[in-house]
Amino acid sequence: MVTDTSISERAQLLLKHLVNMYIRDGQPIGSKTLVYEAFPQLSPATVRKVLSDLEDRGFISSPHTSAGRVPTTQGIRFFVDSLLSVHPLEEAQAKRMEASLDMNQPTDHIIANTSNVLSELTHMVGIVTLPKGNQHILRHVEFLPLADNRVLAILVFNEREVQNRIIVTEQQYTASELTQASNFLNQYFVGKELFCAREELLKALNFDRLQMDSLMKAVVDVAGKAFVPPPNQGDYVLAGQQNLFANPTASVQQLEKIFKAFTHKQQILHLLDNCLQSEGVQMFIGEESGYDAFRDCSVITSRYTVDGEVVGVLGVIGPTRMRYDKVIPVVEYTAKVLGALLNPDK
């Protein structure tokens, strides 16, 4: 445990109990309450003197003249860094998490489920960024004719991901022509990254189309439209936003700012990108995030890795008066589980 030698042991104990009681009750804590619940051996006058010193140092504040004290961002940060005891995730929670995540699902489903699990286990907002540099390696393609120049493209990526896309082609193709096109693509482009395969095919457009045979015209037409990677780079999945309404200290105006930040995304993405550079669990408490929308929130994150490479960040967003000892192990363990699920060598 890291301690601040400028704060007496008694002051640290009082601060620890005050923060724990504030997290539990959400109300300012008075000296009499501290004496009654935690320090019956001390007089209220002694406790008031220590609290006054803690307030002078910026660890606690008085929201009203006659009210008790609440911890400041500085006080909660000191509590988390120096006074908090974090234990491994409870076995029941670990089993619940693992049972909720299925390695046989497509990546986007795994990410969405992970966000849901984070929210369910913490009763906060779960957030998971989609894997950076997530490649879509083509494993199989099939085209089926529909009406009005439309074609159903069935694409299989990365061993287990299946996407169905409806594209509009330049002309009507028969089932036989589409089968020939898919056979050609399966023969020469399986194992290639989707974007690279599309680029190779579109280079054919540099040639005179009159010189192309009917097969190549069909291949370039259907694959050029179907081989478009999903626009998910740099994005994230949220779950449990409704949990923010359970925070009695959040004003309507502050909730509006948070939901606006969720919609526009830039602030959260910048915050999460910063977490990519740091190992272990990262925390932004209150104004530490640098954004007014999250001044009453704490953001707890952890990186997740695939095949030894950092590819994303996950975490939770909730009120500053959260059970850090319970939330931190959930975030930490979820990052390990997600990385294992997405590891291609598992």
Secondary structure, 3 states (H helix, E strand, C coil): CCCCCCCCHHHHHHHHHHHHHHHHHCCCECHHHHHHHCCCCCCHHHHHHHHHHHHHCCCEECCCCCCCEEECHHHHHHHHHHHCCCCCCCHHHHHHHHHHCCCCCCHHHHHHHHHHHHHHHHCCEEEEECCCCCCCEEEEEEEEECCCCEEEEEEEECCCEEEEEEEECCCCCCHHHHHHHHHHHHHHCCCCEHHHHHHHHHHHHHCCHHHCCHHHHHHHHHHHHHCCCCCCCCCEEEECHHHHHHCCCCCHHHHHHHHHHHHHCHHHHHHHHHHCCCCCEEEEEHHHHCCHHHCCEEEEEEEEEECCEEEEEEEEEEECCCCHHHHHHHHHHHHHHHHHHHCCCC
